[in-house]
Amino acid sequence: RDGQARRVWRRPVPRSLSSFPEPGRSGLSAWPPAALPRIPTPAVPVLVPPRHGRWRGPGRGLRRLRGASRNCSFIMDPECSRLLPALCAVLADPRQPVADDTCLEKLLDWFKTITEAGSSLLVLQENPCLVELLFDVLKPQDLSPRVLSFSLRLAGMFAAQEDCFQYLQQGELLPRLFGEAGPLGGAAWTAPTVRSGWIQGLRSLAQHPRALPFLADCGAVDTIFSLQGDSSLFVASAAGQLLVHILDLAMRAPPRGHPGPQACDGPACAQKIVCHLEDSLRAAAAPQLTQALNVLTTTFGHCHGLWTPGLWGRLSPLVGHLLEKDPVPASHALVDLLLSVARSGPGGHLPGWAGVGGPCFPLQVLGQLLHLRPDLVGPPRMLPRVEEHRGV
């Protein structure tokens, strides 16, 4: 900060931001409810501002314990904490629209630095204006889709830590944000920015097992299924990636502890996704079939847990039926799936794949596709990829 203008993170702030009145606390008059137990939080040590050196990189706006190591806990700088209530009041006020969403992205990066360095629960308890902002965006008002998307992503970022997830659940805030009572059932849902923020918020939130019952109860999984066919390609792609992420989270620790088809007997959330994939593989509609094949391609390409052989053993008969059709439906997506399985499955010599679908089932099918139906592999640019993984 200099003597002429207020500066935060070495960037000038408009003078209007430095003279805001203190915002009201109407949205948080009884937060958290007195009847609910307060989740214990670690004691806050006394912080001494550093006397030497300067902050670099994304750590600006944070203070560190004097003499502590680089990996110690950070908290918000007092100057930033003082300006935060006024900033939240601006974001929650529809009369002051945000003209440039790059500032919101920078704010999210800053909050990500804070949450990754310390306790998200401590940040919310010391800055209740953040929870008040999340409540304010649920009020019936003409709020900017950018601010609504920002709030959804911010809520998911804080809920990524399990204790903070429980804290936000006390006031039923998360179901109202991500359930049908929130933006999902309002006019703002027509904006792709809001749908994208909803997906990104859930992606950040789904980091611990407690998130799985929440996703099932609030109907989020069904909404993700429908968003796979969204008119926005970015939203549709993000929805498919979120399904893979949820499936991996749910099946990361199989209940029976050994691979095989029975390892797919996971939580209800995972079973719902697997059943949806089975129905899509049987569907006559090409878009639905392509969506399922793309999800499976991403799953076998990025998830290498002991549950993946069981999933392939359960779904490979349906994939085989697709190869018997003439013409083969969604041929390009089908080839991509077989390539993905060939890389990570029997051809990749990963644990748990022995005897699942034959020793080299995907490679054998790819060989048949090349020699018997060369038209299925698409344009010539795909041929080197197929030849490379056939080992010929």
C-alpha positions in Angstrom: 0.0 0.0 0.0 1.3 3.5 -0.8 0.3 7.0 0.3 -1.7 7.8 -2.8 -4.0 4.9 -3.4 -5.0 1.7 -1.7 -3.2 -1.4 -3.0 -3.9 -5.1 -2.4 -1.5 -7.7 -3.7 0.4 -4.8 -5.3 -2.5 -4.0 -7.5 -4.5 -0.7 -7.3 -8.0 -0.9 -6.0 -10.6 1.7 -7.1 -11.3 4.3 -4.5 -14.9 3.2 -4.2 -13.7 -0.1 -2.8 -11.9 1.6 0.0 -14.9 3.5 1.4 -17.6 0.9 1.6 -19.9 1.0 4.7 -19.8 -2.1 6.8 -22.3 -4.6 5.3 -25.2 -5.9 7.4 -25.3 -9.3 8.9 -29.0 -10.0 8.1 -28.3 -13.2 6.3 -26.2 -14.7 9.1 -28.0 -13.5 12.2 -28.2 -17.0 13.6 -25.3 -18.8 11.9 -24.4 -21.4 13.0 -27.7 -22.4 14.8 -27.2 -22.4 18.6 -28.8 -25.8 18.9 -26.2 -27.5 16.7 -22.8 -28.4 18.2 -19.8 -26.3 17.1 -17.2 -28.3 15.2 -13.9 -27.9 17.1 -11.2 -26.1 15.3 -7.5 -25.9 15.9 -6.3 -23.0 18.1 -5.1 -20.0 16.2 -1.5 -19.1 17.1 -0.4 -15.5 17.6 1.0 -14.3 14.3 3.9 -11.9 14.0 4.3 -10.1 10.7 7.6 -10.8 8.9 10.2 -8.1 9.3 12.4 -9.1 6.5 11.9 -10.3 2.9 8.8 -10.0 0.8 6.0 -12.2 -0.3 6.2 -13.8 -3.7 4.0 -15.8 -6.0 0.4 -16.7 -4.9 1.3 -16.2 -1.2 0.7 -12.5 -1.3 -2.1 -11.4 1.1 -1.1 -14.2 3.5 1.0 -14.0 6.6 3.3 -16.7 8.0 4.4 -17.5 11.5 7.8 -15.9 12.4 10.6 -18.5 12.3 8.3 -21.2 10.9 9.0 -23.5 8.0 7.7 -22.8 4.5 5.0 -25.5 4.8 3.4 -24.1 7.9 -0.2 -22.9 8.1 -1.2 -19.5 6.6 -4.1 -17.2 7.5 -5.5 -14.2 5.7 -3.7 -10.9 5.9 -5.5 -8.5 8.3 -5.8 -5.9 5.5 -7.4 -8.4 3.2 -9.7 -9.7 5.9 -10.8 -6.1 6.6 -11.7 -5.5 2.9 -13.4 -8.9 2.5 -16.9 -7.9 4.0 -17.1 -4.9 1.6 -16.1 -7.1 -1.3 -18.8 -9.7 -0.5 -21.4 -7.0 -0.2 -20.6 -5.8 -3.7 -20.8 -9.3 -5.1 -24.2 -9.9 -3.5 -25.6 -6.6 -4.7 -27.3 -6.9 -8.1 -27.1 -3.2 -8.6 -23.3 -3.4 -8.8 -22.7 -5.9 -11.7 -19.3 -7.3 -12.3 -18.1 -6.1 -15.7 -15.0 -8.3 -15.9 -15.0 -11.9 -14.6 -11.1 -12.1 -14.6 -11.2 -10.5 -11.2 -13.4 -13.3 -10.0 -11.0 -15.9 -11.4 -8.2 -14.2 -9.5 -10.2 -14.3 -6.3 -10.8 -18.0 -6.7 -7.1 -18.6 -7.2 -6.5 -16.6 -4.0 -9.0 -18.6 -2.0 -7.6 -21.8 -3.4 -4.2 -20.8 -2.1 -5.7 -20.1 1.4 -7.7 -23.4 1.5 -4.8 -25.5 0.4 -2.4 -23.9 2.9 -4.7 -24.2 6.0 -8.1 -24.9 7.4 -11.1 -23.9 5.3 -13.3 -24.1 8.4 -11.1 -21.6 10.2 -11.4 -19.2 7.3 -15.2 -19.4 7.3 -15.5 -19.0 11.0 -13.2 -16.0 11.1 -14.8 -14.4 8.0 -18.6 -15.1 8.3 -19.2 -12.7 5.4 -18.2 -15.5 3.1 -21.1 -17.8 4.3 -23.4 -14.7 4.2 -22.5 -14.3 0.5 -23.4 -17.9 -0.2 -26.8 -17.4 1.5 -27.3 -14.1 -0.3 -27.0 -15.6 -3.8 -29.9 -17.9 -3.0 -32.3 -15.0 -2.5 -34.7 -14.3 -5.4 -32.9 -11.4 -7.1 -31.5 -10.6 -10.5 -27.9 -11.7 -9.7 -25.2 -11.8 -12.4 -24.6 -15.4 -13.7 -20.9 -14.7 -13.2 -21.3 -14.0 -9.5 -23.6 -17.1 -9.1 -21.0 -19.3 -10.9 -18.3 -17.8 -8.7 -20.3 -18.6 -5.5 -20.9 -22.2 -6.6 -17.3 -22.8 -7.3 -16.3 -21.1 -4.0 -18.7 -23.2 -2.0 -17.3 -26.4 -3.6 -13.7 -25.2 -2.9 -14.5 -24.8 0.9 -16.5 -28.0 1.1 -13.5 -30.0 -0.3 -12.3 -30.3 3.3 -14.5 -32.8 5.3 -14.9 -30.7 8.5 -15.9 -27.6 6.4 -18.3 -29.8 4.5 -20.0 -30.7 7.7 -20.1 -27.1 8.8 -21.8 -26.0 5.7 -24.3 -28.9 5.9 -25.5 -27.6 9.3 -27.4 -24.8 7.7 -28.5 -26.9 4.7 -26.5 -24.6 2.6 -25.0 -27.1 0.2 -28.3 -28.8 -0.7 -29.8 -25.4 -1.4 -26.9 -24.4 -3.6 -26.5 -27.6 -5.6 -30.0 -29.1 -5.3 -33.2 -28.3 -7.1 -34.1 -25.5 -4.7 -31.0 -23.6 -5.9 -29.9 -22.3 -9.3 -30.7 -25.7 -10.8 -34.4 -24.8 -10.7 -34.2 -21.1 -11.5 -34.0 -19.0 -14.6 -30.2 -18.5 -14.1 -29.7 -22.2 -15.1 -30.1 -21.2 -18.7 -26.7 -19.5 -18.6 -23.9 -21.9 -19.6 -21.7 -20.0 -17.0 -23.9 -21.1 -14.2 -24.1 -24.7 -15.3 -20.3 -24.8 -15.7 -19.9 -23.3 -12.2 -22.2 -25.9 -10.8 -20.2 -28.7 -12.3 -16.9 -27.2 -11.2 -18.2 -26.7 -7.7 -19.3 -30.3 -7.4 -15.9 -31.4 -8.8 -14.1 -29.5 -6.0 -16.6 -30.8 -3.4 -16.3 -34.5 -4.3 -13.0 -35.2 -2.5 -14.0 -37.3 0.5 -16.5 -40.2 1.1 -19.0 -37.9 2.9 -19.7 -36.2 -0.4 -21.1 -39.4 -2.0 -24.4 -39.6 0.0 -24.8 -35.9 -0.6 -24.5 -36.3 -4.3 -27.1 -39.1 -4.3 -29.6 -37.4 -2.1 -29.6 -34.0 -3.8 -30.2 -35.5 -7.2 -26.9 -34.2 -8.6 -26.0 -37.5 -10.4 -29.2 -37.4 -12.5 -28.5 -33.8 -13.4 -25.0 -34.7 -14.5 -26.4 -37.4 -16.8 -28.6 -34.8 -18.5 -25.7 -32.3 -18.8 -23.8 -34.8 -20.9 -25.9 -33.7 -23.8 -25.7 -30.0 -23.0 -25.7 -27.5 -25.9 -22.4 -26.1 -24.6 -19.6 -28.5 -25.5 -17.5 -27.3 -22.6 -20.3 -28.1 -20.1 -21.0 -31.5 -21.8 -17.3 -32.4 -21.6 -17.0 -31.3 -18.0 -20.1 -33.4 -17.1 -18.6 -36.5 -18.5 -15.3 -35.9 -16.6 -17.3 -35.3 -13.4 -19.0 -38.7 -13.7 -15.6 -40.3 -14.0 -14.3 -38.5 -11.0 -17.3 -39.5 -8.9 -17.1 -43.1 -10.0 -13.4 -43.2 -9.1 -14.1 -41.6 -5.7 -16.8 -44.1 -5.0 -14.9 -47.2 -6.1 -11.4 -46.2 -4.9 -11.8 -48.6 -1.9 -13.8 -51.7 -3.1 -15.7 -53.3 -0.3 -14.4 -56.8 -1.0 -10.8 -55.8 -1.4 -10.0 -57.8 -4.5 -10.5 -57.2 -8.2 -13.1 -58.9 -10.3 -16.6 -58.3 -11.6 -18.0 -58.3 -8.0 -15.7 -55.3 -7.2 -18.3 -53.1 -9.0 -20.6 -53.6 -6.0 -19.8 -50.2 -4.6 -21.8 -47.3 -3.1 -25.3 -46.5 -4.5 -23.8 -43.5 -6.2 -21.4 -45.7 -8.2 -24.0 -48.3 -9.0 -26.3 -45.6 -10.4 -23.5 -44.5 -12.8 -22.7 -48.0 -13.8 -26.4 -48.9 -14.5 -26.7 -45.7 -16.5 -23.7 -46.7 -18.6 -25.2 -50.1 -19.2 -28.5 -48.6 -20.3 -26.6 -46.2 -22.6 -24.6 -49.0 -24.2 -28.0 -50.7 -25.0 -29.5 -47.5 -26.3 -30.4 -47.1 -30.0 -29.8 -43.4 -29.9 -26.3 -42.5 -31.1 -25.7 -39.5 -28.9 -26.4 -41.5 -25.7 -24.2 -44.3 -26.8 -21.3 -42.0 -27.7 -21.6 -40.3 -24.3 -21.2 -43.6 -22.5 -18.3 -44.7 -24.7 -16.5 -41.4 -24.0 -17.0 -41.7 -20.2 -15.6 -45.3 -20.3 -12.7 -44.1 -22.4 -11.8 -41.5 -19.9 -12.3 -43.9 -17.0 -9.9 -46.5 -18.3 -7.5 -43.9 -19.4 -7.2 -42.1 -16.0 -8.4 -44.5 -13.3 -6.1 -47.5 -12.5 -7.7 -48.9 -9.4 -8.4 -52.5 -8.7 -12.0 -51.9 -9.5 -11.5 -51.1 -13.2 -11.1 -54.8 -14.3 -14.4 -55.6 -12.7 -16.0 -52.8 -14.5 -14.7 -53.9 -17.8 -15.7 -57.5 -17.1 -19.3 -56.3 -16.5 -19.5 -54.0 -19.5 -17.4 -55.8 -22.1 -20.3 -58.1 -23.2 -22.3 -55.0 -24.1 -19.3 -53.6 -26.0 -19.0 -57.0 -27.9 -22.7 -56.8 -29.0 -21.9 -53.4 -30.6 -19.2 -55.0 -32.7 -21.8 -57.5 -34.1 -24.0 -54.8 -35.5 -23.7 -53.7 -39.1 -22.9 -50.9 -39.4 -21.0 -50.6 -36.1 -22.6 -47.7 -34.2 -20.4 -44.8 -32.8 -17.4 -46.5 -34.4 -14.8 -43.8 -33.7 -15.8 -43.6 -30.0 -15.7 -47.4 -29.9 -12.1 -47.5 -31.3 -11.0 -44.9 -28.7 -12.5 -47.0 -25.9 -10.7 -50.2 -27.1 -7.4 -48.3 -27.4 -7.8 -46.9 -23.8 -8.5 -50.4 -22.5 -5.6 -51.8 -24.4 -3.2 -49.3 -22.9 -4.3 -49.7 -19.3 -5.8 -53.2 -19.2 -4.5 -56.6 -20.4 -2.0 -55.0 -22.7 -0.7 -52.7 -20.0 0.0 -55.6 -17.6 -1.7 -53.8 -14.7 -2.8 -55.8 -11.6 -6.2 -57.5 -11.6 -6.6 -57.8 -15.4 -5.6 -61.5 -15.7 -8.5 -63.5 -17.2 -10.8 -60.5 -17.6 -12.2 -60.6 -21.1 -9.4 -62.8 -22.4 -5.7 -62.1 -22.1 -5.6 -59.6 -25.0 -9.2 -59.1 -25.8 -9.0 -55.4 -26.8 -5.9 -55.9 -29.0 -7.6 -58.8 -30.8 -10.7 -56.7 -31.5 -8.5 -53.9 -32.8 -6.8 -56.3 -35.1 -10.1 -57.4 -36.5 -11.2 -53.8 -36.9 -8.0 -53.0 -38.9 -8.1 -56.0 -41.2 -11.8 -56.6 -41.7 -13.3 -53.2 -41.3 -10.7 -50.5 -42.0 -13.4 -47.9 -42.4 -14.1 -48.0 -38.7 -10.8 -46.4 -37.7 -11.7 -43.1 -39.3 -9.3 -40.7 -41.0 -5.7 -41.8 -41.7 -4.3 -39.8 -38.8 -5.7 -42.5 -36.4 -3.8 -45.3 -38.1 -0.4 -44.7 -36.4 -2.1 -44.8 -33.0 -3.8 -48.1 -33.7 -0.7 -49.7 -35.2 1.5 -48.5 -32.3 -0.7 -50.3 -29.8 -1.0 -53.4 -31.8 2.7 -53.8 -31.6 3.0 -54.6 -35.3 
